[in-house]
Amino acid sequence: MPNPAKEIATHHGLHFDPEMREDVRRRLLSVRGHVEGILRMLEDESAYCVDILKQIKAVDGALDKVGDLVLRSHLKDHVVTAHERGDVGEIVEELMEVLKYR
């Protein structure tokens, strides 16, 4: 059985404006730096658990923000135009699937 979310994703692609794309890129680089810092902390026997938990929370927050930006772009560039394309049902199903993870 075909997956409508995959079919839609392959037809429409990522439509970030350059400023938003750079914002998402910068945020993900920051996340990578935080994760690398967490890994270094885990190798340090003197690292305090609460400090590690704080860094993990920072990564969670940063990833949530990236998810928000991607979702906002998707809503703007794909969802609001679904009626024009004639794929409202597919877009609704796709969003229901995505929202299970948010």
C-alpha positions, 0 to 999 in steps of 0.5 A: 500500500503506498504511503501518501506522506512519502509520495507528497514529500517526494513531489514537493521538496524543501522550500525554505527561503535562504534566511530560514535555511541558514537559521536551521543550519546554524541551529543544527550546527549548535546542536551538534556542538552541544552533543559533542560537548555532552560526549566529552562530558561523559568521558570526564569522570568528574562531570556532574550529572545535572550539568549533563542533563542541562546540556541534554535539555538544551539540545532538546529545546534546540531540536524543538525549535528546528522542528517548529521552523520546518513545520512552519515552512511546511504549513506555509509552502505545502498545506495552505496550497493543498486545495489548489493542487487537489491533494487536501486529503493526502496533506491532512493524512500527512499532518496527522502522521507528523503530529503524532511525533510533536 
